[in-house]
Amino acid sequence: MIDNNTIELPKNSFDDLFEPTLFNTRAYYDTKSNILYITSSNSDGAGGYEIVLVIEKSQYKERKIVYGF
């Protein structure tokens, strides 16, 4: 929620993700730009990835994923 507004993420923003690790999840809010960044470092032991969800002006915008470690 941001300012009493519930932000809904589309299913395709998370339905193909594996092994989320909530203790490696963080949220950062840029007040000047009104952008919320949700980051997470996830792994299944054999491979891992980093993800950033971008929510701009209370609207889901995109996600970025980096693999390879």
mmCIF file of the N, C-alpha and C atoms, coordinates in Angstrom:
data_MODEL
# 
_entry.id   MODEL 
# 
loop_
_atom_site.group_PDB 
_atom_site.id 
_atom_site.type_symbol 
_atom_site.label_atom_id 
_atom_site.label_alt_id 
_atom_site.label_comp_id 
_atom_site.label_asym_id 
_atom_site.label_entity_id 
_atom_site.label_seq_id 
_atom_site.pdbx_PDB_ins_code 
_atom_site.Cartn_x 
_atom_site.Cartn_y 
_atom_site.Cartn_z 
_atom_site.occupancy 
_atom_site.B_iso_or_equiv 
_atom_site.pdbx_formal_charge 
_atom_site.auth_seq_id 
_atom_site.auth_comp_id 
_atom_site.auth_asym_id 
_atom_site.auth_atom_id 
_atom_site.pdbx_PDB_model_num 
ATOM 1   N N  . MET A 1 1  ? 0.836  -1.179  0.000   1.00 0.00 ? 1  MET A N  1 
ATOM 2   C CA . MET A 1 1  ? 0.000  0.000   0.000   1.00 0.00 ? 1  MET A CA 1 
ATOM 3   C C  . MET A 1 1  ? 0.884  1.246   0.000   1.00 0.00 ? 1  MET A C  1 
ATOM 4   N N  . ILE A 1 2  ? 0.444  2.233   -0.743  1.00 0.00 ? 2  ILE A N  1 
ATOM 5   C CA . ILE A 1 2  ? 1.084  3.539   -0.749  1.00 0.00 ? 2  ILE A CA 1 
ATOM 6   C C  . ILE A 1 2  ? -0.020 4.570   -0.546  1.00 0.00 ? 2  ILE A C  1 
ATOM 7   N N  . ASP A 1 3  ? 0.071  5.334   0.530   1.00 0.00 ? 3  ASP A N  1 
ATOM 8   C CA . ASP A 1 3  ? -0.948 6.345   0.829   1.00 0.00 ? 3  ASP A CA 1 
ATOM 9   C C  . ASP A 1 3  ? -2.367 5.783   0.770   1.00 0.00 ? 3  ASP A C  1 
ATOM 10  N N  . ASN A 1 4  ? -2.583 4.670   1.425   1.00 0.00 ? 4  ASN A N  1 
ATOM 11  C CA . ASN A 1 4  ? -3.885 4.003   1.478   1.00 0.00 ? 4  ASN A CA 1 
ATOM 12  C C  . ASN A 1 4  ? -4.367 3.467   0.134   1.00 0.00 ? 4  ASN A C  1 
ATOM 13  N N  . ASN A 1 5  ? -3.506 3.424   -0.877  1.00 0.00 ? 5  ASN A N  1 
ATOM 14  C CA . ASN A 1 5  ? -3.839 2.842   -2.173  1.00 0.00 ? 5  ASN A CA 1 
ATOM 15  C C  . ASN A 1 5  ? -3.160 1.480   -2.279  1.00 0.00 ? 5  ASN A C  1 
ATOM 16  N N  . THR A 1 6  ? -3.945 0.456   -2.548  1.00 0.00 ? 6  THR A N  1 
ATOM 17  C CA . THR A 1 6  ? -3.383 -0.874  -2.724  1.00 0.00 ? 6  THR A CA 1 
ATOM 18  C C  . THR A 1 6  ? -2.804 -0.984  -4.120  1.00 0.00 ? 6  THR A C  1 
ATOM 19  N N  . ILE A 1 7  ? -1.550 -1.394  -4.197  1.00 0.00 ? 7  ILE A N  1 
ATOM 20  C CA . ILE A 1 7  ? -0.880 -1.572  -5.482  1.00 0.00 ? 7  ILE A CA 1 
ATOM 21  C C  . ILE A 1 7  ? -0.971 -3.047  -5.846  1.00 0.00 ? 7  ILE A C  1 
ATOM 22  N N  . GLU A 1 8  ? -1.565 -3.339  -6.972  1.00 0.00 ? 8  GLU A N  1 
ATOM 23  C CA . GLU A 1 8  ? -1.689 -4.713  -7.422  1.00 0.00 ? 8  GLU A CA 1 
ATOM 24  C C  . GLU A 1 8  ? -0.666 -4.987  -8.509  1.00 0.00 ? 8  GLU A C  1 
ATOM 25  N N  . LEU A 1 9  ? 0.045  -6.089  -8.342  1.00 0.00 ? 9  LEU A N  1 
ATOM 26  C CA . LEU A 1 9  ? 1.019  -6.503  -9.344  1.00 0.00 ? 9  LEU A CA 1 
ATOM 27  C C  . LEU A 1 9  ? 0.358  -7.485  -10.295 1.00 0.00 ? 9  LEU A C  1 
ATOM 28  N N  . PRO A 1 10 ? 0.602  -7.350  -11.596 1.00 0.00 ? 10 PRO A N  1 
ATOM 29  C CA . PRO A 1 10 ? 0.044  -8.326  -12.523 1.00 0.00 ? 10 PRO A CA 1 
ATOM 30  C C  . PRO A 1 10 ? 0.680  -9.697  -12.288 1.00 0.00 ? 10 PRO A C  1 
ATOM 31  N N  . LYS A 1 11 ? -0.068 -10.739 -12.521 1.00 0.00 ? 11 LYS A N  1 
ATOM 32  C CA . LYS A 1 11 ? 0.425  -12.091 -12.267 1.00 0.00 ? 11 LYS A CA 1 
ATOM 33  C C  . LYS A 1 11 ? 1.722  -12.373 -13.019 1.00 0.00 ? 11 LYS A C  1 
ATOM 34  N N  . ASN A 1 12 ? 1.855  -11.852 -14.226 1.00 0.00 ? 12 ASN A N  1 
ATOM 35  C CA . ASN A 1 12 ? 3.068  -12.126 -15.000 1.00 0.00 ? 12 ASN A CA 1 
ATOM 36  C C  . ASN A 1 12 ? 4.309  -11.423 -14.445 1.00 0.00 ? 12 ASN A C  1 
ATOM 37  N N  . SER A 1 13 ? 4.151  -10.592 -13.430 1.00 0.00 ? 13 SER A N  1 
ATOM 38  C CA . SER A 1 13 ? 5.320  -9.953  -12.817 1.00 0.00 ? 13 SER A CA 1 
ATOM 39  C C  . SER A 1 13 ? 6.002  -10.868 -11.808 1.00 0.00 ? 13 SER A C  1 
ATOM 40  N N  . PHE A 1 14 ? 5.335  -11.974 -11.431 1.00 0.00 ? 14 PHE A N  1 
ATOM 41  C CA . PHE A 1 14 ? 5.924  -12.860 -10.425 1.00 0.00 ? 14 PHE A CA 1 
ATOM 42  C C  . PHE A 1 14 ? 5.658  -14.344 -10.652 1.00 0.00 ? 14 PHE A C  1 
ATOM 43  N N  . ASP A 1 15 ? 4.787  -14.727 -11.592 1.00 0.00 ? 15 ASP A N  1 
ATOM 44  C CA . ASP A 1 15 ? 4.388  -16.130 -11.699 1.00 0.00 ? 15 ASP A CA 1 
ATOM 45  C C  . ASP A 1 15 ? 5.480  -17.071 -12.204 1.00 0.00 ? 15 ASP A C  1 
ATOM 46  N N  . ASP A 1 16 ? 6.538  -16.555 -12.815 1.00 0.00 ? 16 ASP A N  1 
ATOM 47  C CA . ASP A 1 16 ? 7.616  -17.415 -13.301 1.00 0.00 ? 16 ASP A CA 1 
ATOM 48  C C  . ASP A 1 16 ? 8.867  -17.350 -12.424 1.00 0.00 ? 16 ASP A C  1 
ATOM 49  N N  . LEU A 1 17 ? 8.764  -16.729 -11.270 1.00 0.00 ? 17 LEU A N  1 
ATOM 50  C CA . LEU A 1 17 ? 9.898  -16.623 -10.355 1.00 0.00 ? 17 LEU A CA 1 
ATOM 51  C C  . LEU A 1 17 ? 9.991  -17.885 -9.510  1.00 0.00 ? 17 LEU A C  1 
ATOM 52  N N  . PHE A 1 18 ? 11.216 -18.250 -9.114  1.00 0.00 ? 18 PHE A N  1 
ATOM 53  C CA . PHE A 1 18 ? 11.395 -19.447 -8.312  1.00 0.00 ? 18 PHE A CA 1 
ATOM 54  C C  . PHE A 1 18 ? 12.209 -19.140 -7.068  1.00 0.00 ? 18 PHE A C  1 
ATOM 55  N N  . GLU A 1 19 ? 11.973 -19.927 -6.052  1.00 0.00 ? 19 GLU A N  1 
ATOM 56  C CA . GLU A 1 19 ? 12.720 -19.857 -4.791  1.00 0.00 ? 19 GLU A CA 1 
ATOM 57  C C  . GLU A 1 19 ? 12.886 -18.447 -4.229  1.00 0.00 ? 19 GLU A C  1 
ATOM 58  N N  . PRO A 1 20 ? 11.800 -17.737 -3.984  1.00 0.00 ? 20 PRO A N  1 
ATOM 59  C CA . PRO A 1 20 ? 11.950 -16.414 -3.373  1.00 0.00 ? 20 PRO A CA 1 
ATOM 60  C C  . PRO A 1 20 ? 12.522 -16.525 -1.968  1.00 0.00 ? 20 PRO A C  1 
ATOM 61  N N  . THR A 1 21 ? 13.357 -15.600 -1.602  1.00 0.00 ? 21 THR A N  1 
ATOM 62  C CA . THR A 1 21 ? 13.919 -15.562 -0.255  1.00 0.00 ? 21 THR A CA 1 
ATOM 63  C C  . THR A 1 21 ? 13.552 -14.223 0.358   1.00 0.00 ? 21 THR A C  1 
ATOM 64  N N  . LEU A 1 22 ? 12.552 -14.256 1.197   1.00 0.00 ? 22 LEU A N  1 
ATOM 65  C CA . LEU A 1 22 ? 12.016 -13.021 1.755   1.00 0.00 ? 22 LEU A CA 1 
ATOM 66  C C  . LEU A 1 22 ? 13.018 -12.263 2.612   1.00 0.00 ? 22 LEU A C  1 
ATOM 67  N N  . PHE A 1 23 ? 13.964 -12.961 3.247   1.00 0.00 ? 23 PHE A N  1 
ATOM 68  C CA . PHE A 1 23 ? 14.937 -12.237 4.065   1.00 0.00 ? 23 PHE A CA 1 
ATOM 69  C C  . PHE A 1 23 ? 15.933 -11.463 3.207   1.00 0.00 ? 23 PHE A C  1 
ATOM 70  N N  . ASN A 1 24 ? 15.958 -11.718 1.894   1.00 0.00 ? 24 ASN A N  1 
ATOM 71  C CA . ASN A 1 24 ? 16.797 -10.947 0.974   1.00 0.00 ? 24 ASN A CA 1 
ATOM 72  C C  . ASN A 1 24 ? 15.968 -9.984  0.129   1.00 0.00 ? 24 ASN A C  1 
ATOM 73  N N  . THR A 1 25 ? 14.790 -9.646  0.591   1.00 0.00 ? 25 THR A N  1 
ATOM 74  C CA . THR A 1 25 ? 13.914 -8.723  -0.124  1.00 0.00 ? 25 THR A CA 1 
ATOM 75  C C  . THR A 1 25 ? 13.915 -7.379  0.588   1.00 0.00 ? 25 THR A C  1 
ATOM 76  N N  . ARG A 1 26 ? 14.046 -6.315  -0.185  1.00 0.00 ? 26 ARG A N  1 
ATOM 77  C CA . ARG A 1 26 ? 14.098 -4.956  0.364   1.00 0.00 ? 26 ARG A CA 1 
ATOM 78  C C  . ARG A 1 26 ? 13.208 -4.037  -0.472  1.00 0.00 ? 26 ARG A C  1 
ATOM 79  N N  . ALA A 1 27 ? 12.778 -2.953  0.135   1.00 0.00 ? 27 ALA A N  1 
ATOM 80  C CA . ALA A 1 27 ? 12.002 -1.926  -0.564  1.00 0.00 ? 27 ALA A CA 1 
ATOM 81  C C  . ALA A 1 27 ? 12.694 -0.582  -0.367  1.00 0.00 ? 27 ALA A C  1 
ATOM 82  N N  . TYR A 1 28 ? 12.801 0.168   -1.446  1.00 0.00 ? 28 TYR A N  1 
ATOM 83  C CA . TYR A 1 28 ? 13.413 1.495   -1.426  1.00 0.00 ? 28 TYR A CA 1 
ATOM 84  C C  . TYR A 1 28 ? 12.445 2.469   -2.084  1.00 0.00 ? 28 TYR A C  1 
ATOM 85  N N  . TYR A 1 29 ? 12.213 3.579   -1.441  1.00 0.00 ? 29 TYR A N  1 
ATOM 86  C CA . TYR A 1 29 ? 11.268 4.567   -1.975  1.00 0.00 ? 29 TYR A CA 1 
ATOM 87  C C  . TYR A 1 29 ? 11.993 5.861   -2.281  1.00 0.00 ? 29 TYR A C  1 
ATOM 88  N N  . ASP A 1 30 ? 11.918 6.294   -3.525  1.00 0.00 ? 30 ASP A N  1 
ATOM 89  C CA . ASP A 1 30 ? 12.503 7.559   -3.969  1.00 0.00 ? 30 ASP A CA 1 
ATOM 90  C C  . ASP A 1 30 ? 11.395 8.613   -3.906  1.00 0.00 ? 30 ASP A C  1 
ATOM 91  N N  . THR A 1 31 ? 11.396 9.411   -2.845  1.00 0.00 ? 31 THR A N  1 
ATOM 92  C CA . THR A 1 31 ? 10.316 10.384  -2.644  1.00 0.00 ? 31 THR A CA 1 
ATOM 93  C C  . THR A 1 31 ? 10.307 11.467  -3.715  1.00 0.00 ? 31 THR A C  1 
ATOM 94  N N  . LYS A 1 32 ? 11.457 11.851  -4.188  1.00 0.00 ? 32 LYS A N  1 
ATOM 95  C CA . LYS A 1 32 ? 11.533 12.905  -5.206  1.00 0.00 ? 32 LYS A CA 1 
ATOM 96  C C  . LYS A 1 32 ? 10.878 12.477  -6.518  1.00 0.00 ? 32 LYS A C  1 
ATOM 97  N N  . SER A 1 33 ? 11.100 11.227  -6.917  1.00 0.00 ? 33 SER A N  1 
ATOM 98  C CA . SER A 1 33 ? 10.547 10.710  -8.172  1.00 0.00 ? 33 SER A CA 1 
ATOM 99  C C  . SER A 1 33 ? 9.249  9.933   -7.987  1.00 0.00 ? 33 SER A C  1 
ATOM 100 N N  . ASN A 1 34 ? 8.869  9.672   -6.719  1.00 0.00 ? 34 ASN A N  1 
ATOM 101 C CA . ASN A 1 34 ? 7.678  8.888   -6.401  1.00 0.00 ? 34 ASN A CA 1 
ATOM 102 C C  . ASN A 1 34 ? 7.747  7.493   -7.037  1.00 0.00 ? 34 ASN A C  1 
ATOM 103 N N  . ILE A 1 35 ? 8.902  6.836   -6.823  1.00 0.00 ? 35 ILE A N  1 
ATOM 104 C CA . ILE A 1 35 ? 9.117  5.492   -7.346  1.00 0.00 ? 35 ILE A CA 1 
ATOM 105 C C  . ILE A 1 35 ? 9.481  4.563   -6.191  1.00 0.00 ? 35 ILE A C  1 
ATOM 106 N N  . LEU A 1 36 ? 8.801  3.424   -6.151  1.00 0.00 ? 36 LEU A N  1 
ATOM 107 C CA . LEU A 1 36 ? 9.103  2.374   -5.180  1.00 0.00 ? 36 LEU A CA 1 
ATOM 108 C C  . LEU A 1 36 ? 9.840  1.268   -5.919  1.00 0.00 ? 36 LEU A C  1 
ATOM 109 N N  . TYR A 1 37 ? 10.994 0.880   -5.392  1.00 0.00 ? 37 TYR A N  1 
ATOM 110 C CA . TYR A 1 37 ? 11.776 -0.226  -5.940  1.00 0.00 ? 37 TYR A CA 1 
ATOM 111 C C  . TYR A 1 37 ? 11.726 -1.365  -4.927  1.00 0.00 ? 37 TYR A C  1 
ATOM 112 N N  . ILE A 1 38 ? 11.326 -2.539  -5.375  1.00 0.00 ? 38 ILE A N  1 
ATOM 113 C CA . ILE A 1 38 ? 11.344 -3.728  -4.525  1.00 0.00 ? 38 ILE A CA 1 
ATOM 114 C C  . ILE A 1 38 ? 12.390 -4.658  -5.122  1.00 0.00 ? 38 ILE A C  1 
ATOM 115 N N  . THR A 1 39 ? 13.414 -4.983  -4.338  1.00 0.00 ? 39 THR A N  1 
ATOM 116 C CA . THR A 1 39 ? 14.502 -5.819  -4.823  1.00 0.00 ? 39 THR A CA 1 
ATOM 117 C C  . THR A 1 39 ? 14.523 -7.132  -4.060  1.00 0.00 ? 39 THR A C  1 
ATOM 118 N N  . SER A 1 40 ? 15.002 -8.173  -4.736  1.00 0.00 ? 40 SER A N  1 
ATOM 119 C CA . SER A 1 40 ? 15.140 -9.464  -4.078  1.00 0.00 ? 40 SER A CA 1 
ATOM 120 C C  . SER A 1 40 ? 16.256 -10.255 -4.735  1.00 0.00 ? 40 SER A C  1 
ATOM 121 N N  . SER A 1 41 ? 16.994 -10.969 -3.911  1.00 0.00 ? 41 SER A N  1 
ATOM 122 C CA . SER A 1 41 ? 18.037 -11.876 -4.365  1.00 0.00 ? 41 SER A CA 1 
ATOM 123 C C  . SER A 1 41 ? 17.547 -13.285 -4.077  1.00 0.00 ? 41 SER A C  1 
ATOM 124 N N  . ASN A 1 42 ? 17.316 -14.081 -5.120  1.00 0.00 ? 42 ASN A N  1 
ATOM 125 C CA . ASN A 1 42 ? 16.693 -15.387 -4.976  1.00 0.00 ? 42 ASN A CA 1 
ATOM 126 C C  . ASN A 1 42 ? 17.578 -16.483 -5.560  1.00 0.00 ? 42 ASN A C  1 
ATOM 127 N N  . SER A 1 43 ? 17.460 -17.692 -4.995  1.00 0.00 ? 43 SER A N  1 
ATOM 128 C CA . SER A 1 43 ? 18.280 -18.799 -5.464  1.00 0.00 ? 43 SER A CA 1 
ATOM 129 C C  . SER A 1 43 ? 17.666 -20.120 -5.048  1.00 0.00 ? 43 SER A C  1 
ATOM 130 N N  . ASP A 1 44 ? 17.925 -21.153 -5.867  1.00 0.00 ? 44 ASP A N  1 
ATOM 131 C CA . ASP A 1 44 ? 17.524 -22.511 -5.501  1.00 0.00 ? 44 ASP A CA 1 
ATOM 132 C C  . ASP A 1 44 ? 18.734 -23.363 -5.157  1.00 0.00 ? 44 ASP A C  1 
ATOM 133 N N  . GLY A 1 45 ? 19.885 -22.761 -5.028  1.00 0.00 ? 45 GLY A N  1 
ATOM 134 C CA . GLY A 1 45 ? 21.112 -23.475 -4.726  1.00 0.00 ? 45 GLY A CA 1 
ATOM 135 C C  . GLY A 1 45 ? 21.908 -23.804 -5.974  1.00 0.00 ? 45 GLY A C  1 
ATOM 136 N N  . ALA A 1 46 ? 21.235 -24.081 -7.079  1.00 0.00 ? 46 ALA A N  1 
ATOM 137 C CA . ALA A 1 46 ? 21.920 -24.388 -8.338  1.00 0.00 ? 46 ALA A CA 1 
ATOM 138 C C  . ALA A 1 46 ? 22.103 -23.147 -9.195  1.00 0.00 ? 46 ALA A C  1 
ATOM 139 N N  . GLY A 1 47 ? 21.298 -22.151 -8.977  1.00 0.00 ? 47 GLY A N  1 
ATOM 140 C CA . GLY A 1 47 ? 21.370 -20.918 -9.751  1.00 0.00 ? 47 GLY A CA 1 
ATOM 141 C C  . GLY A 1 47 ? 20.616 -19.828 -9.033  1.00 0.00 ? 47 GLY A C  1 
ATOM 142 N N  . GLY A 1 48 ? 20.901 -18.618 -9.384  1.00 0.00 ? 48 GLY A N  1 
ATOM 143 C CA . GLY A 1 48 ? 20.241 -17.510 -8.702  1.00 0.00 ? 48 GLY A CA 1 
ATOM 144 C C  . GLY A 1 48 ? 19.948 -16.371 -9.642  1.00 0.00 ? 48 GLY A C  1 
ATOM 145 N N  . TYR A 1 49 ? 19.225 -15.410 -9.123  1.00 0.00 ? 49 TYR A N  1 
ATOM 146 C CA . TYR A 1 49 ? 18.896 -14.224 -9.904  1.00 0.00 ? 49 TYR A CA 1 
ATOM 147 C C  . TYR A 1 49 ? 18.550 -13.081 -8.970  1.00 0.00 ? 49 TYR A C  1 
ATOM 148 N N  . GLU A 1 50 ? 18.689 -11.897 -9.487  1.00 0.00 ? 50 GLU A N  1 
ATOM 149 C CA . GLU A 1 50 ? 18.295 -10.664 -8.806  1.00 0.00 ? 50 GLU A CA 1 
ATOM 150 C C  . GLU A 1 50 ? 17.094 -10.105 -9.551  1.00 0.00 ? 50 GLU A C  1 
ATOM 151 N N  . ILE A 1 51 ? 16.151 -9.540  -8.807  1.00 0.00 ? 51 ILE A N  1 
ATOM 152 C CA . ILE A 1 51 ? 14.974 -8.939  -9.436  1.00 0.00 ? 51 ILE A CA 1 
ATOM 153 C C  . ILE A 1 51 ? 14.713 -7.572  -8.816  1.00 0.00 ? 51 ILE A C  1 
ATOM 154 N N  . VAL A 1 52 ? 14.235 -6.664  -9.653  1.00 0.00 ? 52 VAL A N  1 
ATOM 155 C CA . VAL A 1 52 ? 13.785 -5.356  -9.195  1.00 0.00 ? 52 VAL A CA 1 
ATOM 156 C C  . VAL A 1 52 ? 12.405 -5.120  -9.802  1.00 0.00 ? 52 VAL A C  1 
ATOM 157 N N  . LEU A 1 53 ? 11.429 -4.866  -8.942  1.00 0.00 ? 53 LEU A N  1 
ATOM 158 C CA . LEU A 1 53 ? 10.096 -4.459  -9.378  1.00 0.00 ? 53 LEU A CA 1 
ATOM 159 C C  . LEU A 1 53 ? 10.020 -2.944  -9.240  1.00 0.00 ? 53 LEU A C  1 
ATOM 160 N N  . VAL A 1 54 ? 9.520  -2.278  -10.266 1.00 0.00 ? 54 VAL A N  1 
ATOM 161 C CA . VAL A 1 54 ? 9.448  -0.820  -10.263 1.00 0.00 ? 54 VAL A CA 1 
ATOM 162 C C  . VAL A 1 54 ? 7.987  -0.394  -10.236 1.00 0.00 ? 54 VAL A C  1 
ATOM 163 N N  . ILE A 1 55 ? 7.646  0.398   -9.225  1.00 0.00 ? 55 ILE A N  1 
ATOM 164 C CA . ILE A 1 55 ? 6.287  0.934   -9.079  1.00 0.00 ? 55 ILE A CA 1 
ATOM 165 C C  . ILE A 1 55 ? 6.417  2.448   -9.069  1.00 0.00 ? 55 ILE A C  1 
ATOM 166 N N  . GLU A 1 56 ? 5.909  3.066   -10.112 1.00 0.00 ? 56 GLU A N  1 
ATOM 167 C CA . GLU A 1 56 ? 6.045  4.512   -10.292 1.00 0.00 ? 56 GLU A CA 1 
ATOM 168 C C  . GLU A 1 56 ? 4.688  5.193   -10.175 1.00 0.00 ? 56 GLU A C  1 
ATOM 169 N N  . LYS A 1 57 ? 4.617  6.170   -9.296  1.00 0.00 ? 57 LYS A N  1 
ATOM 170 C CA . LYS A 1 57 ? 3.379  6.923   -9.069  1.00 0.00 ? 57 LYS A CA 1 
ATOM 171 C C  . LYS A 1 57 ? 2.209  5.987   -8.807  1.00 0.00 ? 57 LYS A C  1 
ATOM 172 N N  . SER A 1 58 ? 2.455  4.983   -7.934  1.00 0.00 ? 58 SER A N  1 
ATOM 173 C CA . SER A 1 58 ? 1.461  4.006   -7.488  1.00 0.00 ? 58 SER A CA 1 
ATOM 174 C C  . SER A 1 58 ? 0.984  3.062   -8.588  1.00 0.00 ? 58 SER A C  1 
ATOM 175 N N  . GLN A 1 59 ? 1.743  2.934   -9.674  1.00 0.00 ? 59 GLN A N  1 
ATOM 176 C CA . GLN A 1 59 ? 1.398  2.028   -10.764 1.00 0.00 ? 59 GLN A CA 1 
ATOM 177 C C  . GLN A 1 59 ? 2.583  1.118   -11.068 1.00 0.00 ? 59 GLN A C  1 
ATOM 178 N N  . TYR A 1 60 ? 2.318  -0.182  -11.182 1.00 0.00 ? 60 TYR A N  1 
ATOM 179 C CA . TYR A 1 60 ? 3.375  -1.110  -11.573 1.00 0.00 ? 60 TYR A CA 1 
ATOM 180 C C  . TYR A 1 60 ? 3.868  -0.736  -12.967 1.00 0.00 ? 60 TYR A C  1 
ATOM 181 N N  . LYS A 1 61 ? 5.189  -0.623  -13.135 1.00 0.00 ? 61 LYS A N  1 
ATOM 182 C CA . LYS A 1 61 ? 5.765  -0.249  -14.427 1.00 0.00 ? 61 LYS A CA 1 
ATOM 183 C C  . LYS A 1 61 ? 6.491  -1.406  -15.087 1.00 0.00 ? 61 LYS A C  1 
ATOM 184 N N  . GLU A 1 62 ? 7.405  -2.045  -14.342 1.00 0.00 ? 62 GLU A N  1 
ATOM 185 C CA . GLU A 1 62 ? 8.210  -3.088  -14.969 1.00 0.00 ? 62 GLU A CA 1 
ATOM 186 C C  . GLU A 1 62 ? 8.966  -3.890  -13.924 1.00 0.00 ? 62 GLU A C  1 
ATOM 187 N N  . ARG A 1 63 ? 9.603  -4.933  -14.413 1.00 0.00 ? 63 ARG A N  1 
ATOM 188 C CA . ARG A 1 63 ? 10.532 -5.689  -13.591 1.00 0.00 ? 63 ARG A CA 1 
ATOM 189 C C  . ARG A 1 63 ? 11.802 -5.910  -14.391 1.00 0.00 ? 63 ARG A C  1 
ATOM 190 N N  . LYS A 1 64 ? 12.890 -5.995  -13.682 1.00 0.00 ? 64 LYS A N  1 
ATOM 191 C CA . LYS A 1 64 ? 14.195 -6.273  -14.282 1.00 0.00 ? 64 LYS A CA 1 
ATOM 192 C C  . LYS A 1 64 ? 14.743 -7.507  -13.581 1.00 0.00 ? 64 LYS A C  1 
ATOM 193 N N  . ILE A 1 65 ? 15.259 -8.439  -14.348 1.00 0.00 ? 65 ILE A N  1 
ATOM 194 C CA . ILE A 1 65 ? 15.845 -9.648  -13.789 1.00 0.00 ? 65 ILE A CA 1 
ATOM 195 C C  . ILE A 1 65 ? 17.236 -9.832  -14.358 1.00 0.00 ? 65 ILE A C  1 
ATOM 196 N N  . VAL A 1 66 ? 18.178 -10.212 -13.484 1.00 0.00 ? 66 VAL A N  1 
ATOM 197 C CA . VAL A 1 66 ? 19.536 -10.512 -13.896 1.00 0.00 ? 66 VAL A CA 1 
ATOM 198 C C  . VAL A 1 66 ? 19.857 -11.927 -13.409 1.00 0.00 ? 66 VAL A C  1 
ATOM 199 N N  . TYR A 1 67 ? 20.300 -12.771 -14.329 1.00 0.00 ? 67 TYR A N  1 
ATOM 200 C CA . TYR A 1 67 ? 20.672 -14.148 -14.010 1.00 0.00 ? 67 TYR A CA 1 
ATOM 201 C C  . TYR A 1 67 ? 22.186 -14.308 -14.128 1.00 0.00 ? 67 TYR A C  1 
ATOM 202 N N  . GLY A 1 68 ? 22.678 -15.471 -13.700 1.00 0.00 ? 68 GLY A N  1 
ATOM 203 C CA . GLY A 1 68 ? 24.036 -15.808 -14.030 1.00 0.00 ? 68 GLY A CA 1 
ATOM 204 C C  . GLY A 1 68 ? 25.008 -15.907 -12.866 1.00 0.00 ? 68 GLY A C  1 
ATOM 205 N N  . PHE A 1 69 ? 24.541 -16.149 -11.677 1.00 0.00 ? 69 PHE A N  1 
ATOM 206 C CA . PHE A 1 69 ? 25.484 -16.337 -10.582 1.00 0.00 ? 69 PHE A CA 1 
ATOM 207 C C  . PHE A 1 69 ? 25.051 -17.510 -9.740  1.00 0.00 ? 69 PHE A C  1 
# 
